[in-house]
């Protein structure tokens, strides 16, 4: 094909083989005329390359640089940025939308593994599986008493943030017959009801829920959304789950609350990330920390490439993008 649009892969080279394994890379090369055979992260170094001016589609991923006016000036034919990852905040700003460039994210492809992970740890935490597993290893017995293993029946779960992931979590929880409260300033009571949840403010959610799971974006106004005051509102024995952003939780306050044994915490994200070795949260038997692995991992990563290629096909066919990102969404994106 000689009429293929010119394209460029802008992402960390080490991740590219997982996102675009051989079969997907062949599909990409058959659709776009890639001006470089290898992915790049330093677009500024290419501004003197005349081929950059031919690029119509930028296929981005982790480590893509911010698309400044200067870089966009060097790509005057650019029509679309298709991101084979989640958030586009690191590389997309108003400059892109001001030029009428279409933007798509594969965040939907990343969402389902996060939902699966959230529900898995929620159910395991409800059985105190993590704390009891540690005690089992230390004491070699299982007679811990049923009062510390209440199970999951009759629980009320609070979802903080009716985001792409938060909405899916609500749907799955309701399908399992679990009562759900939701707190999100961008959602009204009717929309929450349609999702199958009761809309409440965050303080009420903390007071009424046995489990609180966080799915809000990292914004100035959401920093330390869960602070010492709100942690104190949680009922004794409550469980806090964070698979969103570490900055949502005041970790000093969380450490104190968990050290007192009043609540449990399951964290896939922290602040800072990673936590420094020897951080007191690591030593607490009622805290379980994983290294930001809720999203796509290993063989799942190709989902991002598959989604991005489907979006590329849709764009070139003039069909609406399923993962379209719009300028008015930028302030509240994760």
N, C-alpha and C positions, 0 to 999 in steps of 0.2 A: 504494500500500500504506500503510495507516494503522497497521499493527501492526509496522512495522520497528523494531528495537531502536535506541535512541539511541547515536550513536557520535561519536568525535572523532579527528581526525588530529593527532598530536603529533610533529612532525618539522620539520626546517629547510625553510622554504617554497621555497627555491631548488632543492632536490632533488626536491620533490614531483612536478613535471611529468615528470621522467624515471622515477621509480618508478611513478607512476600517470598515464601519458599518457591522452588523452581517452577512449579506449575502456575502459580500466581504471577511470578515475575514474567513468565512467557506471555501470559494474558496482558499484562501491563505493557510490555514491549510491542505487542501486536496492536495495541490501541493507541499508544502515544509514541511519537518519535523522540525518544529520550536524548537530550543533547549531551548527556554524560552517562556513561555506563555504570558509574558508582554513585551512591548517595553522597550528598554534601551537607555540611552544617555551616560552612563559612561562605554565605552568599556574597558578602562584600568583596571577597577575593575574586569573584567571578564578574564583577561589574565591568571589567575591561574586556571580557570575552564577548564578542559580538553575537554569539549564539544565544546569550541570555535574553537579548531583546526579542528573540523569536518565541519565547516560552508563553504558551497560552494556558497551560494547566500546571499548577504546582502541587505535587503529591507530598504532603508533609507528614511528619511523625515526631516522635520524641527528639528533642534537641534542635528543632527547627528554630532559627533566629527570628527575632521580632521583625516583622515586615514594615520597615520604616518607609517614609516617603522617598528617601534616597534609593532604597532597594526597589521600590515599586516603580520609580522613574526609569530604572534600568530594565524593567520588564513591561514596556508599554502595551504589549498585546495580552497581558495576563487577564484571563477571564474567570478562572476558578481556582480556589485553594481547597483541596480535599484532604482532610486530616485523618490519618489512620491511627487515631488514638482518641483520648477523651476530650479534656478541656482544650480550647483554642486560645485561652487567655494569654499564654506566654508569647504567642507570635502574631495574634490578630488584634488590631485596634481600629479606631474610627477611620484611619487612613484607607484601609482596605475597602470598607463599605462606601466611603465617599467616592470611590472610583467605580462603583457598580460591580465589583467583583463578587461572584458567588462564593459562599463559604459553606462547607459541610464538615461535620464531625462524626466519627464512628463511636460516639459516646454510647449509643444504644447497644452496640456490640459488646462494650465493656460492662454494661449495666447488669446483665443477667448473672455473670459470675459473682458480682458483688452482692446481688440479692441472695443467691444461693449460699454464699459464705455467711452473710448476716443471719439468715434463717437457721443455718446449721449451728452457729455458735450460740444463737438465742436459745435453741432447744436444748443444746448440751448444757448451757449455763443454767437453764431452768432446773436441771437435774443435779446441779452443782458438780458436774462431771470433772471440771478442771481442778477445782480445789480438792475434791475427793480422790482424784487420780494421784495428786501430789502426796496426799496423806497415805494413800495405799502404798506408794513407793517407799515412804519413810517408815511406816509402821507395819506393813505387811498384813493388814487386816481390812475388812470391809464393814464391820459392825459399827458404823458411825452414827446410827440413829436416824429414823425416818424424818425426824423434825428438821433436819438439815438437808433433806432431799425432797422438797415439796412437789417436784414435777412441774408440768406445764398446764395442767387443767385449771381453768378458772382464772388464769392470769389476764391482766390488762396490760397491753403494750402501747407505749407512747412513741409515735414517730415524729421526730423533729425535722421538718422540711419535707414538703410534698414535691420533692424534686423528681427527676426521671427515675432515680433508684427508689426514693421514698414511696412513690406511687406504686411501684411494683411490689415493694415490701408489704404495703397495705393490702394489695390485692391477694397476695399469697397468704397473709395472715388471716384475712377474712375467709378465704377458702378453707382454712384449717379450723374455722370456728372460733378464732381468738378475737376478743374485743379489742378495738383499736381506737386510740385517741390520736389526733394529729394537731400540731401547732405549726402554723406558717402564716406570716403576715400577708402573703400574696394570695391566700385561698379564703373563700367565703364559706359560710355554713352549708349552702346548697351544694357547692362543689365537693366539699368534704363528705357530705352525705352520699353523693353519687359515687364516691370512691369506696364507701362503706365504713367511714370513720366519723367520729364525733370531733368537731372543731372546738378547741379550748385554747386559752392562752398558755404560755409556757410554764408559768408558775403552777397553774392548776394541773397541767399534765404531769409535772414532777411530783405533785402531792398524791395524785391518784393512780400512778402507774407502778406496776411491779418491775417492768423492764422499760428502759428508755433507750431508743436507738437513734443515732444521729445521722442525718442525711442532708444537712444544710451546706451551702457554699461558704468558703472562707472569704469574708468581707470585713471591712473595718467594724461594722455594726454587729457582726457575729463572733468577733474575737472574745474568747472566754465567756461565751454564751452560757455555758455550764460552769458557774463559779461557786465559791464556797456557800453563798446564800442558797442557790438552787440545789446544790448537793445536799444541804441540810433539809430541804423540803422532801427529798426522796424518802419513802418508807424504809424502815429497817429491813434489811435483806434484799433491797432492790438491786437491780443489775443495770449497769450503764455499758452500752455498746457503741463504739465509734469506729465506723469504716469510712468516714467522710474526710475530715481534715483535722489534724492535731490541734490547730489553733482554736477550735471550738470549745476546748476544755482547759480550764485552769489546772495545770498538772500539780502544782504545789497543793492546791486545795484538794484535788483528787487523792493525792498521796495520803494526806491527813485523814480523809474520810475512809479510805480503804484500810489504812493502818489501824484505825479504830475498830475494824471488823464489821462496820455497820452496813456497807454496801460492797458489791463485787464489781469489777470492771473488766471488759474485754476490749482491747485496743489494737486495731490494725494500723492506726496512724497515731503519731505522737508529735509533741513539740518540745524540744527540737526532734528532727528525724534524721538519723536514728537517735534514740536516747543514748546518752553517754554510758559507757560500761560502769557498772556499779550503782546505777540509779536505783533509789530505794523501791520503786515500783516493781522492779524485776524480782525482788526478794519476797514480795508479799504473796501468800498462798491463795489469796482471793482475787488476784490480778493475773490475767493471761495476755501476753503481748506478742503479736505476730509482725513480721517485717514488711508491712504494706503489700500484702499478697492477695487481698480480696479480689482485685480486678484480674483481667486475663493474665495467665501465666503459662509458660511452657507451650504445650500443643494448642492451648486456647488462643495464643497470640495471632494465629493466622486468621481468626475471626475478624480482626481489625482490617487486614488486607482484603479479605473477601468483601467486607462492607464497603471499603473505600473504592474497590473496583466496580462494585455494583452502582455506587454513586457516580463514578466516572461515566459508566454506560448511560445512566439516566441523564446526566448533564449533557453529554454529546447528542443524546436523542431528543433533547429539549423537554424532558419529563421533569416534573417537580422533584427536588431532592428530599429524600426521607430524613436525612440528618441535617437539613438546612439550619444554619445559624444566622440570626439577623442582628442588626446593629443595636436594637433596643434590648436585646438579651445580654449584651456584654456586661452591664453592671452587676447582674445577679448570677452569672455563670460560676460554676465551681472552679 
